[in-house]
């Protein structure tokens, strides 16, 4: 499956077979596994341009850690001011756009003001981790700009999600229902169906068992053809199986990617949101070559 989404400035978001790679670029000091790695603007821009040149489908720039409060991550991440978030992300988005006019960029933010200024600076997609109750003015902004929107499943906020999230016996059905309701709000606001991406929100307010259930039944969380974003990279539920710390969870992360690709094959375009960009690209290329050879 190879599909395309036309974004701002005639850029295209490509979903190659078997999956596209969404490169995480955290310009934060406190993200759960790579905080401080891209602390300077120059370092962040250089890494992003390298990811784009290597074949990443989308570069995801974030200036506020959404590490949730809970057993796995302790007190969670501290909230930053709008001014601090803007100071972190805008030079990076502008630098990437100046260095590569064609690569799609997403802004990982919960704030309309940050989203607006990032779109002004050259971003194409808003990645909303708290996507179940998107602000009306944010939906209006996305529709007005003809941008794309990632709706992440998280009940509550990063600080409260493990307190307020209570699921019945079928977590997948509940997540699908929540995302369908949020997606309808986007459609009513005028956002095109093909510009709405769905993310099951692995790790946010869900137990390890619930995360694995979602991973195993990904094809049930959205309608046929709806793009799916998988954000399993290095997350704590993977470590619950291996006992490895976040920085050592590449094999576990690739296994999650393989499951997602298999579950969504020929049904939904998929973006794998990952920290280990080069390794995941190589992994996906081998899967793609093998799949193509098997169909000849």
N, C-alpha and C positions, 0 to 999 in steps of 0.2 A: 504494500500500500504506500503510495506516494501522493500526498495531498498538499495543498498550498493555501495559505491565508494571506490575502493582500492587506498590508498594514500601512501605516502612515508613510508618506513619501514614496509610495509604490514599492516598499520593501516587502519581501515575502517570508512568511514563517513556514518552513518546510518540515513536513513529517515524513521522512524517508522510511523505507522498509528496512528493518522491522520497527525502528523507533528513532525519534530525534532526541538529542541531548540538550538539556537546559542547564547551563553552567551557573553554579552558585558563586556569586561574588559578594561576600559579606565585607562591607567596609565598617566593621564594628570591632570593638576591643573585647566583646564578651559573648560572641556566638559559641554554641556548645562545643564545637570541635575545631573551629578554625579562626576563633577570635584573634584579631591582631595580625593575621597573615597578610592582609592587604590594607594595612593601616594608612599608608600614604597614598595620595592620589596617583602619583606616578606608578607605584607598584600595582595598584588596582587596575589602572588603564592598561599597563603592559600585559598583565595577566589576561585581561579580558580580550585584548586584541589577539593574543596568542591562542586563546580558546576559540575565537571566531575563525581564525585562519586554519585551525585544526579541524573545523567542521561542526562546531556547536551550532545548534539551530537557534538558540536564544540565550542571551546573556542576562542573568537576573541579578540586579544590583539592589542591595538592601543596606539601610543605615540604622536599623533598629533591630536588635536581637529579639526574636519571639520565643526564646527558650522558656518553656512553661514551668511554672512552679509546681513541684510535685516530688515524689519519691526519687525519680531518676535524676532530676536536675536541681534538687534543693529548692532554694528560694526563688529560682527563676531569674530572668533578666530584669534589670532596672529599666524603667521607662525613660526615654530621652525626650527633650523638648523638640518642638517643631523646628526651631532654629538650628539645633544641633544636628538633627536628621538631614535638613537641607544642606548644611555645610558639609556633611559627609558625602552625600550622594550626587549633588548637582555637578561638581567638578568632574566626577567620574563619568557620569552619563555624557556630559559635554565632551570630555576627552575621548571617550569611545567613539562618539558620533563623528568627531573631527578626524579620527584615525581610520574609521571604516564607515563610509556612508551607507553601506548595504546591510550590515548585520543587524538583526532585530534585537532590541533591548527591552527588558521588562523592569519595572520598578516595584520592588517588594515593600509595600507600605500600607498602613491602615488609615492614612490621612489624606483627605482630598487636596489640601494645599500642596502637600509634597507631590502627589500624583500630578497635579496641574503643572507645577514647575518642572517636573521631570519630563512630562510630555513636551513642554516648551523647549526643553534642552535636547530632545531627540529620542526619547523613549517611545515605544509603540504599544506596550502592554502594561496593565496594572495587575500585579500579583497580590491579591487580597487574602491573606491567611485567615482572617476573620470574615469569611465570605457568606455566612448565613444571614447576616443582617447588614448588608452593605448600606452606607449612608446614601440617602436620596441624591444629594448633590454630587456624590462620586459617580453614581450611575448616570446622571445627566451629563457629567463631564465626559465619561467614556463614550456615551452615545453621540454627543456633539462632535467629539474629535474622531469618531469612527475608529477608535482604538479597540484592542481586545482586552478581555478581563478573565483572570483566573479566580474562580470561586473556591476557596479552601474551606473544608469542613472543620469547624471548631466551635463548639458550644461555649459561650462565654468569651473570656479574654485569656491571653496566656497566663495571667495571674490567677484566674479563677476556674479554668476549664476542667481541672481534675476535681474541683469541688462541685461544680454544677452539672457535669456530664453523668447522666444515668441512662443506661441502655437496657432494653428488655432482652429477651432471648435471641432476637434476630438483629444484630447490630448493623448488618449490611442493608437490610430493608429500611432501618431508621435513617442511616446516612443517605441512602438514595432518596428517601422522602424529603429530608432536609435540603438536599442539594436541588431537587426538583422545584421546591418552593422558592428557593433563592433564584434559580434560573428563570422562573416565571416572572419574578420582579424585574429582572434584567430585560426580558423581552418586552414587558409593558413599558419600560423606560426607553425603548427604542434601540437597544443593542441587538445587532444581528445575531441569529442563532449560531452561525459559524465563527463568531468572535467570542463565544463563551466557552471557556475551558473549565473542566471540573477536576477537583483535587480532593480525594477522600480524607485528607488531613491525618495521615498516619502519625501517631505519637501525641496528638492533641486530645487529652481527656479520655483516652482509650487504654485498656489494659493490653498487655502483650498478646494475649489470646485473641482479643478483638481486632488488633492490628493484623494478625496473621489471617483471621477470617476474612477481613476486608481484602487483603492481598490475594487470597485464594478465590475470591468471587468478584474481582474487579469489574468484570463484564456486566454486573448487575447495578452499578452505581449511576449509570447515565444512559440516555437513549443511544441507539445505533448511530454511529457517525460522529458523536460528540467527542471532541478531543479530551483526552484524559491526561492529567499531570500526576506522575508518581513521585512523591518525595519521601523515599525510604532511606536515603543515603545516610549511613553511619548511625541511625537512630537507636535509641535504647532498647526497643523491643527486639532488635536483631542481636544485641549484646546479651539479652536474656537467654539466648540459645547457646552462644559461643563463650560467653564470659569475657570477651575481649573489650578493651576500652575503645572509645569512639574512633580514635585515630588509626586503629588496627582492624576496622570492620569493612575493608574493601571486599574481601570474598563474600561476606554476608550481604553487602549492598548489591553486588553483581548477581547474586542468587535471586534477590528480590526483583531486580530488573528482568531476569530471565523469566520469572513467574509472570510478571506483568505483560511481557511481550507475548507469551504463550496464551494467556487468558484473553487478551485483547486483539489477537491476530485476526486480520480481515474483518474486524468489527468496528474498532475505534482507533483513530490516530493517537499515538502516545508520545508524550515527552517525559524523559527520565531526568528529574531534577537532582543533580549530583554535585558532590564536592570533588570527586576524583575524575576530572573531565577527560584527560587523555586516556586513562585506563578504560573508562566506560566507552569512549568512542571506538577504541580497538576491539573491545568485547562485542559491541553492536555490529561493527563491520564484519567480523567473523560470522556472527549469527546471520547477517544479511547475505553473505556470500554462500553460506551453506543452504539457506532457504531457497535462494535463487537456483542453485545447482540442483536441488531436489525437485524443483518444479519444471525443469527442462525435459 
